[in-house]
């Protein structure tokens, strides 16, 4: 079921989505709609048309790019009638980077406030002229959404800044969160207006729109949707301080592919998924994926690149404007170090100034020769402590110039104004070294632009041709996203002013041949990993990740931001009570195999002994002479014997089948030939050593097995210790007749050949030997050990254990990937279903059938 609308903002932000009725389904809408509409879920034929074996279907499709801002510049016309628009070359433009026959549509807000009367005209013009769909946010909503939640809470937190006091960062404000959700909803409505879910890819960008995937996924379960985060993702210790941490995390997981600039950012995200949601990632053939309710959510690690064409165009414009020659004359005889940063607290501009001061004092030879040109671009929004940081930077510049400057020489040149792209290229071209000392930055493309500019352009009229040896030097912070990709740069800890100063001296003192080698290596990477490479790579991975989803049946479940899509095998469906009761009544010989924990007893229940209701149901089922009923559990035989003593006709299998007790028997038999347990003396000391070193772990000693539990320990450390223990035990017990396996928060050592599947084989073989081959089989379980039973049942017909006419009901508990063909939602549904079978056993009709059979 899909919700079609959300009507109350406060309900929405608090996680309560009203469920509306389904609207009339339609096949397809035109490419562009001028009014909101409803688009039905894909039909199965369309869903099956996409597969990983088919040729790429990307070409010819359409991609919708959704970002907070449209890549446009806007200004009022001189006559104050209407607006003028142009492409913003400094924005991330991918329209020239994708396949030529792929249509690109942008959705985002404008950087100007458009009067409501003009909004329709502006929308139509932008759609026709630029393929852009503007989302208009009311000014009061925009302030709380962008300047409030985004800039004062998310942005500082994602850059490792906690609001320890009201003046130091923004404290969580529920109204700002509601505004954030409301703004994301407006963006979703704009996407829905123009979306064709059968054809379109949707690519969402950055932290402003992190809950947008949930809005879209609720409407279109099979929509091909990716998300890319352009900022850092903080470590789990910081992210977990966010009051709406799970809402945002679960919303992101409604995407098909989630992209990050570096492995560090992806690792932090995966750690949050593990610690808060219990999700573990897997790497297969080089691709990282999270299994989330049957869907594989891909994790993409790919730093964004620059637009080579735009950069070279800006260089040619700088050449045409003679900007290079002007700057060359201005700084003639000087060695220029360059910084290009936005004015905000995380760019570390003042740390750079202090490092320059320290370098000049420690290496006096550079006094009068070395100049740091610092371009400070205006802040992009109402950030934190902007006035204070700007005053600090200006004071440092004045002090350094006064102390170390002289007539005709200023060691620091601060350009505190907007600088055009062509002027920036000219500065790059005269700089011997670019210095980036950001204390935290998602990517930072300044070094990439600098490298391309130092390569020069052929046919330039001035020095931008750079016909001589190509060289460049970089001093960059190790805390920025581009750092891992620039192996020839000198990486620094910007907080260590002394080491940064020495790195700056090393860079401008380095031999030219070494500078040339480093530049060549960097240019090869930057020119081949541009924005076109990045966007095509992301799109191809999105198509690959989505291909398997289209083969599965999908359900939307959950309320609020707990909504998720469950993707299951097409043959996997909920067990029908009427169907199984009818089959049960027709059958002459029935086999009923039940797990205990998680099946008849909820996993989170404190009291583990069975209720009187369960005992009664099992007693009634076992009392039917047509039935062979078995409890197949991982628990010990003492517990099972005590709990189920009233059920004399119930068979019991303990410790995953090592011990077996047939119905109406008192003696237990072992299903394994090995009765030697000397290996326990070898395995237990190993487990004890890990238990002592892993807080929250414990050892469970069974008669036939040893189990190490770590569900109460730190998830990351426990998983690491479990992996190490697995290798250790396999080495120690290599010559012993045991198997060592890892499971859900456990490592278990048990005799070889012991499994619940072996129990099923013995029961079926026994029934066949008594000429009571089952014509009805019901098997219910909830975890990995029960999959062994489902596997044996799946092959029982071909192996002769069951006939082709046998009606088989292999059922798992919960909607999750399984070898079973059916599911029930929880333990209560299992008990309800068994009660229905017991009532059928007790019914007069069933008794009459039994009497007829005996006659």
C-alpha positions, -999 to 999 in steps of 0.1 A, spaced: 0 0 0 12 35 -8 3 67 9 -7 93 -16 -4 126 4 7 141 36 -17 167 49 -5 178 83 30 192 87 32 187 125 21 151 121 47 146 94 76 160 113 67 140 144 66 108 123 28 103 118 19 101 82 -18 99 75 -26 70 52 -48 80 23 -67 58 -2 -53 47 -35 -61 69 -64 -71 56 -98 -41 41 -115 -28 53 -149 -2 39 -172 19 70 -180 19 107 -181 34 131 -206 70 141 -202 62 173 -185 30 182 -166 20 217 -157 -2 205 -128 4 179 -100 -7 144 -108 -7 109 -95 14 82 -111 7 46 -104 33 20 -94 50 2 -123 33 -29 -135 52 -62 -134 59 -63 -172 76 -29 -170 95 -39 -139 109 -70 -155 122 -52 -185 153 -40 -166 180 -65 -158 218 -64 -153 223 -87 -183 206 -63 -207 224 -36 -226 225 -3 -207 192 14 -207 206 47 -195 209 62 -230 176 76 -241 162 79 -206 158 111 -185 175 121 -153 160 146 -128 187 164 -108 173 177 -75 193 201 -55 187 230 -31 195 256 -57 191 256 -94 224 261 -114 211 295 -125 219 332 -119 190 355 -116 187 393 -115 160 418 -118 157 435 -152 167 472 -154 131 483 -160 121 462 -129 97 442 -151 106 405 -150 138 386 -145 170 378 -164 185 343 -160 218 327 -171 237 295 -163 258 296 -131 291 282 -143 303 279 -107 275 255 -99 277 217 -104 265 212 -140 262 177 -153 240 184 -183 271 183 -206 286 152 -189 259 126 -196 250 107 -228 240 131 -255 205 116 -260 198 117 -223 175 145 -212 185 164 -180 159 182 -159 169 203 -129 147 209 -98 157 234 -71 150 268 -56 162 302 -69 186 324 -50 161 353 -53 126 359 -39 101 358 -68 68 375 -62 39 349 -61 22 368 -90 53 361 -112 60 325 -102 39 308 -129 55 329 -157 90 323 -143 83 285 -140 71 282 -176 100 303 -189 127 283 -170 112 250 -180 111 259 -217 144 278 -218 166 259 -193 148 226 -185 146 239 -149 117 235 -125 118 260 -96 106 252 -62 94 284 -45 98 284 -7 80 310 14 105 334 30 95 324 66 99 287 57 132 293 39 147 310 69 140 282 92 148 255 67 180 268 51 194 294 75 181 275 105 182 237 103 206 233 74 232 260 83 229 262 120 225 225 129 233 201 100 262 220 85 281 225 118 274 189 129 286 174 96 318 195 100 324 181 135 310 210 155 287 203 184 264 229 200 278 228 235 262 261 243 234 282 227 260 306 213 283 279 199 263 264 171 225 259 169 206 239 194 179 215 181 147 233 174 116 212 166 101 240 145 133 241 123 130 204 118 94 208 108 104 235 83 131 211 69 105 184 64 81 208 49 107 222 24 116 186 14 79 179 8 77 210 -15 107 196 -35 90 162 -37 58 178 -51 79 194 -78 95 161 -87 61 143 -88 47 170 -112 72 161 -139 82 125 -130 77 95 -153 87 66 -130 91 41 -158 117 62 -176 133 86 -152 163 85 -129 162 108 -99 195 121 -85 192 140 -52 221 162 -40 234 171 -6 223 175 30 195 200 23 173 172 10 181 141 30 145 132 38 133 137 2 139 100 -7 112 89 18 86 112 2 93 99 -33 97 62 -23 62 63 -6 47 73 -39 68 51 -63 82 19 -48 104 11 -78 116 45 -87 153 46 -96 167 71 -72 202 80 -60 216 104 -34 250 121 -32 263 138 -1 287 167 -10 296 174 27 315 152 51 295 126 70 306 127 106 317 98 128 289 79 145 298 95 179 289 129 165 260 119 143 243 101 171 239 134 190 213 145 164 178 141 178 163 131 145 192 108 136 172 77 128 146 96 107 174 109 85 193 77 83 162 57 73 152 83 48 186 80 31 182 42 29 151 47 8 175 56 -20 189 29 -43 225 43 -43 241 66 -18 273 84 -28 302 99 -8 334 116 -17 357 95 4 358 61 21 360 78 54 326 95 49 311 62 37 327 43 66 311 67 91 277 63 74 280 25 75 290 26 111 259 46 119 238 20 101 254 -8 121 252 9 155 217 23 152 199 0 128 219 -32 131 227 -33 94 260 -48 82 274 -41 47 289 -66 23 314 -61 -4 309 -81 -36 331 -78 -67 342 -44 -56 308 -30 -49 296 -22 -13 260 -28 -5 236 -28 25 208 -54 26 178 -34 38 146 -54 39 155 -74 8 167 -43 -12 204 -38 -18 213 -2 -11 245 6 -30 273 27 -15 293 47 -40 327 62 -32 337 87 -59 351 122 -54 335 147 -77 357 164 -104 357 197 -122 342 206 -155 372 207 -178 354 227 -205 342 254 -182 376 257 -166 393 261 -199 367 286 -211 374 307 -180 411 305 -187 406 317 -223 385 346 -210 412 355 -185 437 354 -214 415 376 -235 411 401 -207 449 402 -202 444 394 -165 475 372 -164 498 400 -176 484 425 -151 490 401 -122 524 391 -135 535 427 -134 519 433 -100 538 404 -84 570 405 -106 599 391 -87 577 376 -60 569 339 -52 531 338 -49 513 314 -26 476 314 -31 446 306 -10 410 306 -24 383 300 3 348 309 13 345 331 43 335 306 70 348 291 102 358 257 88 381 270 60 410 277 84 420 310 67 435 324 99 455 292 105 470 298 70 479 334 79 496 323 111 515 296 91 527 322 66 539 344 95 557 316 110 574 306 77 587 342 72 601 343 107 617 309 105 630 314 70 639 351 67 652 346 31 615 347 20 609 381 36 604 405 7 601 376 -18 571 354 -7 536 367 -9 504 350 3 474 361 -18 442 351 1 409 353 -19 380 353 6 348 346 -12 316 359 5 299 333 27 272 312 10 247 317 38 241 329 74 268 308 90 280 308 125 304 334 139 310 350 105 316 385 118 341 373 144 361 352 120 362 380 94 375 405 120 401 380 132 414 375 96 416 412 90 434 418 122 459 391 115 466 405 80 472 440 94 495 427 121 516 405 98 519 433 71 529 458 98 554 436 114 570 419 84 561 442 55 581 471 41 576 498 14 565 481 -18 561 447 -1 531 432 18 535 396 28 497 390 28 473 404 2 437 399 13 411 401 -14 378 403 5 353 406 -24 337 384 -50 362 373 -76 351 362 -111 361 328 -124 384 344 -151 402 365 -125 405 334 -103 421 315 -132 446 343 -136 456 341 -100 461 303 -103 484 308 -132 508 331 -114 508 310 -81 538 288 -74 518 270 -47 482 267 -36 476 263 1 443 248 15 441 246 53 404 239 58 398 221 92 370 202 76 356 203 40 335 179 20 356 181 -12 372 214 -21 379 217 -59 404 246 -56 434 223 -60 419 206 -91 413 240 -108 448 251 -99 464 220 -115 444 225 -148 454 262 -149 490 254 -144 489 230 -173 479 260 -195 459 262 -227 473 259 -262 472 290 -284 469 315 -256 479 351 -265 496 357 -231 515 337 -205 485 314 -200 499 292 -227 527 283 -203 549 268 -230 577 260 -205 578 231 -181 545 225 -164 547 225 -126 525 231 -96 527 225 -59 500 219 -33 499 222 5 465 208 15 448 198 47 444 161 54 408 169 65 394 177 30 378 154 6 402 158 -23 432 150 -1 432 112 -7 432 117 -45 462 140 -46 490 118 -36 517 142 -48 505 170 -25 521 179 8 494 170 34 493 189 66 474 190 99 462 227 97 460 229 135 498 225 136 509 259 124 546 251 126 543 220 104 521 239 79 548 266 77 575 241 70 553 225 43 549 258 26 586 264 27 592 229 13 568 235 -15 583 267 -28 618 255 -23 614 221 -40 634 214 -72 616 221 -104 620 185 -117 602 172 -86 575 198 -90 570 188 -127 567 151 -118 541 159 -91 522 181 -115 521 155 -142 508 129 -119 480 152 -106 470 165 -140 466 130 -153 442 122 -125 422 155 -126 418 155 -163 406 119 -165 384 121 -133 364 151 -142 327 158 -135 317 138 -167 335 107 -154 319 112 -120 284 116 -132 285 88 -157 300 65 -131 273 73 -106 245 68 -131 259 35 -143 261 23 -107 226 35 -100 213 15 -130 232 -16 -119 219 -13 -83 183 -9 -94 183 -38 -118 178 -65 -92 150 -45 -75 128 -47 -106 128 -85 -104 112 -85 -69 78 -79 -55 77 -47 -34 57 -36 -4 58 -3 14 55 -7 52 60 15 82 47 49 94 64 83 92 101 82 84 101 46 95 87 39 60 107 14 40 102 -9 10 104 -46 15 116 -64 -17 110 -101 -19 110 -129 -44 79 -129 -66 69 -163 -53 72 -152 -16 38 -144 -1 19 -142 31 5 -175 43 -33 -176 39 -52 -190 69 -81 -203 48 -57 -220 23 -36 -238 49 -67 -249 70 -83 -263 38 -51 -282 29 -48 -294 65 -83 -308 66 -77 -327 33 -45 -343 44 -41 -379 57 -5 -377 70 8 -344 83 43 -333 94 45 -301 115 80 -288 123 82 -257 146 111 -235 158 107 -221 193 126 -188 200 114 -161 176 86 -183 162 64 -194 191 82 -171 216 90 -134 207 128 -127 207 124 -97 230 103 -116 256 119 -117 291 99 -149 301 112 -176 278 89 -205 290 59 -213 268 25 -200 277 -5 -222 286 -20 -213 253 10 -227 234 10 -258 255 -27 -264 248 -23 -259 210 6 -282 207 -12 -308 228 -42 -307 206 -22 -309 174 -1 -338 188 -32 -356 198 -44 -360 162 -32 -394 150 -27 -379 115 -1 -355 128 36 -358 135 46 -327 154 82 -317 163 97 -288 182 131 -282 165 151 -257 187 186 -246 195 178 -248 232 191 -276 255 172 -308 260 167 -302 298 148 -269 291 127 -285 263 119 -316 284 107 -295 314 87 -270 294 69 -294 271 64 -323 296 26 -320 293 28 -326 255 35 -364 255 29 -367 218 53 -338 208 86 -347 193 116 -327 204 149 -318 187 174 -300 210 206 -281 202 198 -277 165 192 -314 162 221 -330 181 196 -346 204 163 -360 192 133 -374 212 105 -391 193 68 -386 202 57 -408 232 93 -417 240 113 -407 271 148 -414 258 169 -390 238 190 -402 210 220 -384 193 219 -376 156 257 -374 154 281 -403 154 308 -383 173 304 -384 211 339 -371 219 340 -336 232 377 -331 240 376 -302 215 357 -282 241 388 -281 263 406 -266 234 379 -241 223 368 -228 257 401 -212 267 402 -193 234 366 -181 239 374 -171 275 403 -149 264 381 -130 239 353 -127 266 378 -111 290 389 -86 263 353 -79 250 331 -61 274 295 -73 272 303 -108 257 296 -141 273 299 -179 267 270 -203 266 280 -239 272 257 -266 258 261 -303 259 272 -305 223 283 -269 215 299 -238 227 284 -204 218 301 -170 222 275 -141 224 284 -105 218 251 -88 212 256 -66 243 291 -55 234 301 -26 212 289 -35 177 320 -26 158 345 -40 183 323 -71 188 321 -78 151 359 -74 148 366 -97 177 341 -123 163 359 -123 130 393 -127 147 379 -154 170 365 -173 140 400 -174 124 416 -184 157 392 -212 164 394 -226 129 431 -227 133 431 -244 167 404 -269 158 415 -276 122 420 -314 130 388 -318 151 354 -331 138 337 -298 145 324 -268 125 330 -232 135 303 -208 123 294 -171 129 258 -160 132 237 -130 144 260 -118 172 273 -153 179 302 -175 171 294 -212 176 314 -244 177 295 -276 172 300 -312 159 302 -315 121 269 -325 104 246 -311 130 218 -290 117 181 -286 117 181 -299 82 194 -333 94 164 -335 118 140 -330 89 157 -357 69 154 -382 98 117 -374 103 108 -377 66 128 -409 64 110 -424 94 76 -415 81 84 -430 47 96 -462 64 63 -465 83 44 -460 50 30 -427 63 47 -404 38 35 -369 46 10 -353 22 10 -321 42 42 -304 56 42 -272 77 76 -259 87 80 -225 105 112 -208 117 126 -173 120 164 -173 117 194 -185 98 194 -220 114 159 -226 102 169 -220 66 185 -254 67 151 -269 72 136 -249 44 164 -260 21 159 -297 28 121 -293 23 128 -276 -10 147 -307 -23 126 -333 -5 105 -342 -36 134 -348 -59 151 -369 -32 121 -391 -27 112 -379 8 79 -364 -3 56 -371 -33 47 -346 -60 12 -342 -45 25 -331 -11 13 -297 -1 43 -279 15 41 -247 36 76 -235 45 71 -203 64 94 -177 79 85 -152 105 88 -116 93 91 -102 57 127 -109 49 147 -128 22 143 -165 29 143 -199 12 107 -203 25 78 -195 2 55 -180 28 57 -156 57 38 -146 88 44 -112 104 52 -122 140 49 -148 167 13 -138 175 3 -146 139 20 -180 141 0 -189 173 -32 -177 157 -26 -199 126 -17 -229 148 -49 -223 168 -69 -224 136 -53 -258 127 -60 -271 163 -97 -260 159 -99 -278 126 -85 -309 144 -112 -305 171 -141 -299 147 -168 -325 142 -162 -324 104 -126 -334 109 -137 -363 133 -162 -376 107 -136 -376 80 -113 -395 103 -140 -421 111 -147 -425 74 -110 -431 68 -108 -458 94 -139 -476 79 
